[in-house]
Amino acid sequence: MSLKEDIGGFFGKPEGRRVVLVGIGSSIRHDDVVGLRMLELLEGKLPKNVLLLQTETVPESYTSAIRDFAPTHVLLLDAAHFRGIPGEGRIIPKNKIANVSVSTHSLPLHILIDYIQKSICPKVALLGIQGMNIELGKGLSPEVEEGAKTIIDLLIDVLNK
C-alpha cells in the first residue's frame, strides 16, 4: 500500500469527520522539528473541521484542547527512525511504536495514544517521518523537507475531500 492509501484508509469517509493533526518535535534538533514544520506549511490549507496543534515535545499537555475539539480522528506527526529513506512517511501502528525510535519527548507515544483512544476518540495514529539528523541545531535536512512537502500534499488532498 502507498502512504496516500494508508492515510486515506485511516481517515475513511469525509462525512462528519473532525480531525486533529498534532505536530510534535523539538525546534533545536534539526529533523526532529519536522512535525512542527509540517503544521506550519499546512496552515490555511485545510478545512475548518481540521485542528492543527503545535505541541513541541509535550503533546500530552494538549489533551484538553484535543478533547474540546471532539475529534473523530487524531493524527500525530513526528520524526521517527524506522530505517526508511530520509523524508519517507509511514503510518506506524501503536503496537509497532515501541520498535521505532521516535522524537525527543518524555512520554512514550504509545501511552499517549492509549490515553487518547480510551478517553477521547478511538481513531489515533502516528505518521512518522524518517529523519536524517536529530543532533542539536536548526533546520531540516533537504531530503526531510522535500519528504515533508510530499506528505503535506497527500494530507491536503485527503482532508479537503
Contacts in CASP RR format, 6 or more apart in sequence:
PFRMAT RR
TARGET T0000
AUTHOR 0000-0000-0000
METHOD contacts of the structure
MODEL  1
MSLKEDIGGFFGKPEGRRVVLVGIGSSIRHDDVVGLRMLELLEGKLPKNV
LLLQTETVPESYTSAIRDFAPTHVLLLDAAHFRGIPGEGRIIPKNKIANV
SVSTHSLPLHILIDYIQKSICPKVALLGIQGMNIELGKGLSPEVEEGAKT
IIDLLIDVLNK
3 89 0 8 1.000
3 90 0 8 1.000
3 91 0 8 1.000
3 151 0 8 1.000
3 154 0 8 1.000
4 154 0 8 1.000
4 157 0 8 1.000
4 158 0 8 1.000
6 90 0 8 1.000
6 91 0 8 1.000
7 91 0 8 1.000
7 127 0 8 1.000
7 154 0 8 1.000
7 155 0 8 1.000
7 158 0 8 1.000
8 158 0 8 1.000
10 73 0 8 1.000
10 75 0 8 1.000
10 91 0 8 1.000
10 123 0 8 1.000
10 125 0 8 1.000
11 17 0 8 1.000
11 19 0 8 1.000
11 73 0 8 1.000
11 158 0 8 1.000
11 159 0 8 1.000
14 161 0 8 1.000
16 49 0 8 1.000
16 72 0 8 1.000
17 49 0 8 1.000
17 72 0 8 1.000
17 73 0 8 1.000
18 49 0 8 1.000
18 50 0 8 1.000
18 51 0 8 1.000
18 69 0 8 1.000
18 70 0 8 1.000
18 71 0 8 1.000
18 72 0 8 1.000
18 73 0 8 1.000
19 49 0 8 1.000
19 50 0 8 1.000
19 51 0 8 1.000
19 71 0 8 1.000
19 72 0 8 1.000
19 73 0 8 1.000
19 74 0 8 1.000
19 75 0 8 1.000
19 159 0 8 1.000
20 50 0 8 1.000
20 51 0 8 1.000
20 53 0 8 1.000
20 66 0 8 1.000
20 69 0 8 1.000
20 71 0 8 1.000
20 73 0 8 1.000
20 74 0 8 1.000
20 75 0 8 1.000
21 39 0 8 1.000
21 42 0 8 1.000
21 46 0 8 1.000
21 50 0 8 1.000
21 51 0 8 1.000
21 52 0 8 1.000
21 53 0 8 1.000
21 75 0 8 1.000
21 77 0 8 1.000
21 155 0 8 1.000
22 53 0 8 1.000
22 55 0 8 1.000
22 59 0 8 1.000
22 62 0 8 1.000
22 66 0 8 1.000
22 74 0 8 1.000
22 75 0 8 1.000
22 76 0 8 1.000
22 77 0 8 1.000
23 35 0 8 1.000
23 36 0 8 1.000
23 38 0 8 1.000
23 39 0 8 1.000
23 52 0 8 1.000
23 53 0 8 1.000
23 54 0 8 1.000
23 55 0 8 1.000
23 59 0 8 1.000
23 76 0 8 1.000
23 77 0 8 1.000
23 78 0 8 1.000
24 35 0 8 1.000
24 36 0 8 1.000
24 55 0 8 1.000
24 56 0 8 1.000
24 57 0 8 1.000
24 59 0 8 1.000
24 76 0 8 1.000
24 77 0 8 1.000
24 78 0 8 1.000
24 103 0 8 1.000
24 105 0 8 1.000
24 109 0 8 1.000
25 32 0 8 1.000
25 33 0 8 1.000
25 34 0 8 1.000
25 35 0 8 1.000
25 36 0 8 1.000
25 55 0 8 1.000
25 56 0 8 1.000
25 57 0 8 1.000
25 78 0 8 1.000
25 79 0 8 1.000
25 103 0 8 1.000
25 104 0 8 1.000
25 105 0 8 1.000
26 32 0 8 1.000
26 33 0 8 1.000
26 56 0 8 1.000
26 57 0 8 1.000
26 103 0 8 1.000
26 104 0 8 1.000
27 33 0 8 1.000
27 36 0 8 1.000
27 56 0 8 1.000
27 138 0 8 1.000
28 136 0 8 1.000
28 137 0 8 1.000
28 138 0 8 1.000
29 104 0 8 1.000
29 134 0 8 1.000
29 135 0 8 1.000
29 136 0 8 1.000
29 137 0 8 1.000
30 132 0 8 1.000
30 133 0 8 1.000
30 134 0 8 1.000
30 135 0 8 1.000
30 136 0 8 1.000
30 137 0 8 1.000
30 138 0 8 1.000
30 139 0 8 1.000
30 140 0 8 1.000
30 141 0 8 1.000
31 79 0 8 1.000
31 86 0 8 1.000
31 131 0 8 1.000
31 132 0 8 1.000
31 133 0 8 1.000
31 134 0 8 1.000
31 139 0 8 1.000
31 140 0 8 1.000
31 141 0 8 1.000
31 144 0 8 1.000
32 79 0 8 1.000
32 103 0 8 1.000
32 104 0 8 1.000
32 131 0 8 1.000
32 134 0 8 1.000
33 79 0 8 1.000
33 138 0 8 1.000
33 139 0 8 1.000
33 140 0 8 1.000
34 77 0 8 1.000
34 78 0 8 1.000
34 79 0 8 1.000
34 87 0 8 1.000
34 129 0 8 1.000
34 131 0 8 1.000
34 140 0 8 1.000
34 144 0 8 1.000
34 148 0 8 1.000
35 77 0 8 1.000
35 78 0 8 1.000
35 79 0 8 1.000
35 129 0 8 1.000
35 148 0 8 1.000
36 54 0 8 1.000
36 56 0 8 1.000
37 140 0 8 1.000
37 145 0 8 1.000
37 148 0 8 1.000
38 77 0 8 1.000
38 129 0 8 1.000
38 148 0 8 1.000
38 151 0 8 1.000
38 152 0 8 1.000
38 155 0 8 1.000
39 52 0 8 1.000
39 53 0 8 1.000
39 54 0 8 1.000
39 77 0 8 1.000
40 54 0 8 1.000
41 148 0 8 1.000
41 149 0 8 1.000
41 152 0 8 1.000
42 52 0 8 1.000
42 152 0 8 1.000
42 155 0 8 1.000
42 156 0 8 1.000
43 52 0 8 1.000
45 152 0 8 1.000
45 156 0 8 1.000
45 160 0 8 1.000
46 52 0 8 1.000
46 155 0 8 1.000
46 156 0 8 1.000
46 159 0 8 1.000
46 160 0 8 1.000
47 159 0 8 1.000
47 160 0 8 1.000
50 159 0 8 1.000
51 65 0 8 1.000
51 66 0 8 1.000
51 69 0 8 1.000
51 71 0 8 1.000
53 59 0 8 1.000
53 62 0 8 1.000
53 65 0 8 1.000
53 66 0 8 1.000
55 61 0 8 1.000
55 62 0 8 1.000
57 103 0 8 1.000
57 104 0 8 1.000
57 105 0 8 1.000
57 106 0 8 1.000
58 105 0 8 1.000
58 106 0 8 1.000
58 107 0 8 1.000
59 76 0 8 1.000
59 105 0 8 1.000
59 107 0 8 1.000
59 109 0 8 1.000
59 112 0 8 1.000
60 107 0 8 1.000
60 112 0 8 1.000
60 115 0 8 1.000
63 112 0 8 1.000
63 115 0 8 1.000
63 116 0 8 1.000
63 119 0 8 1.000
63 120 0 8 1.000
66 74 0 8 1.000
66 116 0 8 1.000
66 120 0 8 1.000
67 119 0 8 1.000
67 120 0 8 1.000
71 120 0 8 1.000
71 121 0 8 1.000
72 121 0 8 1.000
72 123 0 8 1.000
73 121 0 8 1.000
73 123 0 8 1.000
73 124 0 8 1.000
74 116 0 8 1.000
74 120 0 8 1.000
74 121 0 8 1.000
74 123 0 8 1.000
74 124 0 8 1.000
74 125 0 8 1.000
75 124 0 8 1.000
75 125 0 8 1.000
75 126 0 8 1.000
75 127 0 8 1.000
76 109 0 8 1.000
76 112 0 8 1.000
76 113 0 8 1.000
76 124 0 8 1.000
76 125 0 8 1.000
76 126 0 8 1.000
76 127 0 8 1.000
77 127 0 8 1.000
77 128 0 8 1.000
77 129 0 8 1.000
78 102 0 8 1.000
78 103 0 8 1.000
78 109 0 8 1.000
78 126 0 8 1.000
78 127 0 8 1.000
78 128 0 8 1.000
78 129 0 8 1.000
79 102 0 8 1.000
79 103 0 8 1.000
79 128 0 8 1.000
79 129 0 8 1.000
79 130 0 8 1.000
79 131 0 8 1.000
79 134 0 8 1.000
79 144 0 8 1.000
80 90 0 8 1.000
80 92 0 8 1.000
80 100 0 8 1.000
80 101 0 8 1.000
80 102 0 8 1.000
80 103 0 8 1.000
80 126 0 8 1.000
80 128 0 8 1.000
80 129 0 8 1.000
80 130 0 8 1.000
80 131 0 8 1.000
81 100 0 8 1.000
81 101 0 8 1.000
81 102 0 8 1.000
81 130 0 8 1.000
81 131 0 8 1.000
82 90 0 8 1.000
82 92 0 8 1.000
82 100 0 8 1.000
82 128 0 8 1.000
82 130 0 8 1.000
83 130 0 8 1.000
84 90 0 8 1.000
84 130 0 8 1.000
85 130 0 8 1.000
85 143 0 8 1.000
86 130 0 8 1.000
86 131 0 8 1.000
86 132 0 8 1.000
86 141 0 8 1.000
86 143 0 8 1.000
86 144 0 8 1.000
87 129 0 8 1.000
87 130 0 8 1.000
87 131 0 8 1.000
87 132 0 8 1.000
87 143 0 8 1.000
87 144 0 8 1.000
87 146 0 8 1.000
87 147 0 8 1.000
87 148 0 8 1.000
88 129 0 8 1.000
88 130 0 8 1.000
88 147 0 8 1.000
89 127 0 8 1.000
89 128 0 8 1.000
89 129 0 8 1.000
89 130 0 8 1.000
89 147 0 8 1.000
89 151 0 8 1.000
90 127 0 8 1.000
90 128 0 8 1.000
90 130 0 8 1.000
91 125 0 8 1.000
91 126 0 8 1.000
91 127 0 8 1.000
91 128 0 8 1.000
92 100 0 8 1.000
92 125 0 8 1.000
92 126 0 8 1.000
92 127 0 8 1.000
92 128 0 8 1.000
93 125 0 8 1.000
94 110 0 8 1.000
94 113 0 8 1.000
94 114 0 8 1.000
94 117 0 8 1.000
94 124 0 8 1.000
94 125 0 8 1.000
94 126 0 8 1.000
95 110 0 8 1.000
97 108 0 8 1.000
97 109 0 8 1.000
97 110 0 8 1.000
97 113 0 8 1.000
97 126 0 8 1.000
98 108 0 8 1.000
98 110 0 8 1.000
100 128 0 8 1.000
102 109 0 8 1.000
102 126 0 8 1.000
102 128 0 8 1.000
103 134 0 8 1.000
104 134 0 8 1.000
109 126 0 8 1.000
113 124 0 8 1.000
113 125 0 8 1.000
113 126 0 8 1.000
116 124 0 8 1.000
117 124 0 8 1.000
127 151 0 8 1.000
129 144 0 8 1.000
129 147 0 8 1.000
129 148 0 8 1.000
129 151 0 8 1.000
130 144 0 8 1.000
131 141 0 8 1.000
131 144 0 8 1.000
132 141 0 8 1.000
132 143 0 8 1.000
132 144 0 8 1.000
133 141 0 8 1.000
140 148 0 8 1.000
END
